[in-house]
């Protein structure tokens, strides 16, 4: 017989069989690990036992899992039957804890804390039994377990009465501070002292506890001294101001000069937290020299303490600022500048890290990060008016720091710096652009947390801060925002991209409408149609609607709406059509009902015939919202909505769409009945407000067009007047030359002209009223119409970035008067402060000048005719 060679398919089949056999071997240990019948018998408990008997049985002969379950449910047993629980269950728990593991110990600590804090225990003997268990386990050999029991005791002190604390806690505590006790026991004594001191009067604290506190402050172990030093803050607040200077301050001074850096750091933190407790003399004579020596010593070689010093530096400066002299104030400010540049070298205006060991470099970076965190406090300490001379270079160094963590911290506090600078905010415009263009997304993300507030403050305050301050244009702001968005879009951090688009909603209050239209609108469309992340798409839709809402040019709005209909409502991708329905939800909130029905309702209703069920499903879900935008008087739109519903009821086959449609129809029937009147009235008032704002935008646009047209016509008239004046001067020169020639030729001509002059004067001596008044009025109107062309513009300045309050007043004045006469009146009412001096002259003198000019013109015409 010949053995045939296996084909590849057969070999793969045998390989799969071998794999299945391997899986059978894997299953065997799993079957063996199941509970046997004997183990199940051990875990079985008689059902006739009550809760107390079952707990006693499980604690006596149960498994560890069962015992832990009883200990966890101990608060429930105490609440249900406290007497029997403390008589039978708690003693068993105490026996079990002697041999229990760490998990059971931690569970018992949590259960006893719940019992003590929730006032479940009502009898003193029950509290005594619990506290005995807690105090007994404080000396557990496992540090984690002992700390858990200590936290249980400290938390329970707040809920215990004073006498219980005195008898159950203080009595054993007085014996545990001895040097013969272990270090963990003495550390626990320090923390307990700091907690119980607030429960007693200052006299009792001074008499019974201060000797113990003083002894622990002078302990041979530095850990105990540091722990007791950190509790001095609570002790000082407990004994009051009178005993602080005599009892606590000398101990703090001694601990601040300790040989161990940990103790010195604890003393430094305690001094900073207690600055308000010291008077001015103590701050000047004791605290300032002590802190100054501490800072100098840390700067020279104690990097571990330097990190904590830099973190507390802002609080330290503000606590001592009232007692500083000018020299001391300057010293602390210069020391802060040194900390900000620690580990850096400045070359050609750039910050570069010096070559240090990695551990030391990380410590220096932590110091600079803490300095960036405290920078707003230091600006307040140094006076914001001196920012440019004192702190600008330091702030620029922090914003350009080579460490990402430092720049991220500076970006996180940038809005605080902008608030403090006020009218001098333009000092940090360059740093704002730098942080927006940072290579790290962490820095950009920290800046985005308060970017809206930062941009509004940075652009709305110029040289003069106030409600009427002019908008400030930040150079390179728009390119920086565009670059930041592109960087966020190209990364995998889509939440940062979403957050940036949320910040874009403030741009109508920051930059002009043309900048938004030409730099951001198309980008929003690209994000909506190309991005795959749904939250980013929806945020881009919302931002697009906000841009549309505050755009003030009718042509641009119409183009945007037509593009929305073309690319979203009628888009080829159903994803884009879904985004159009999202856009409709947002526009219902942002725009008035009439605006929505005019531009967005019909394309939404046309999606009833969409071939994709998801689109029809979302449309059915939105039908009640669409119905709420239609007013009862809009019969045509109501008929279209009803036709849409009928079409869905007749033709829809998708079961999910049909189910949603039925619920929607019921909701539509109840809309006018179930809604309370006051809610409907509030919604109507809000809609009226939105409609007024939209009409205001249209009126503002018309006003701007009229102003631009008036300015153009004024420029043309001024140019024409200049040309006429030049031609008049040349004509007068020619006339003077001809008259001089005529007078030299004959004397008879002189006599004839004198006779004609006399006749013209006699004719013009009694002018008619109509001939004088009408030209005056005409000329006055021309004068007022030519004002916009003057050098000082008399028009109301209209910024394109936000709606100021006085814009609404202007619009109301426009709408209250007829359109034919509103414009000249508005211009005159708003130009009293900026019209040219010649146009502000006396009207009588102006009319006299015009009458004289008219007389001279009539004389010239008559002489010419004769």
Helices and strands as residue ranges (DSSP letters): H 8-32, H 37-43, H 51-61, H 64-72, H 74-80, H 82-84, I 85-89, H 90-99, H 102-117, H 124-136, G 137-139, H 143-157, H 162-165, I 166-170, H 171-176, H 183-196, G 197-199, H 202-204, I 205-209, H 210-217, H 222-230, H 232-239, H 241-243, I 244-248, H 249-256, H 261-273, G 275-277, H 280-282, I 283-287, H 288-301, H 303-311, H 313-320, G 321-323, H 326-340, E 344-347, E 350-353, H 358-373, H 375-382, G 384-386, H 387-390, H 392-399, H 404-412, H 414-421, G 422-428, H 429-436, H 441-448, H 451-460, H 477-490, H 494-503, G 504-509, H 513-519, H 521-530, H 534-549, H 554-564, I 565-569, H 574-590, H 593-599, H 601-605, G 606-609, H 613-628, H 635-651, H 655-674, H 677-745, H 748-763, H 769-785, G 787-789, H 805-815, H 819-829, G 837-840, H 843-865
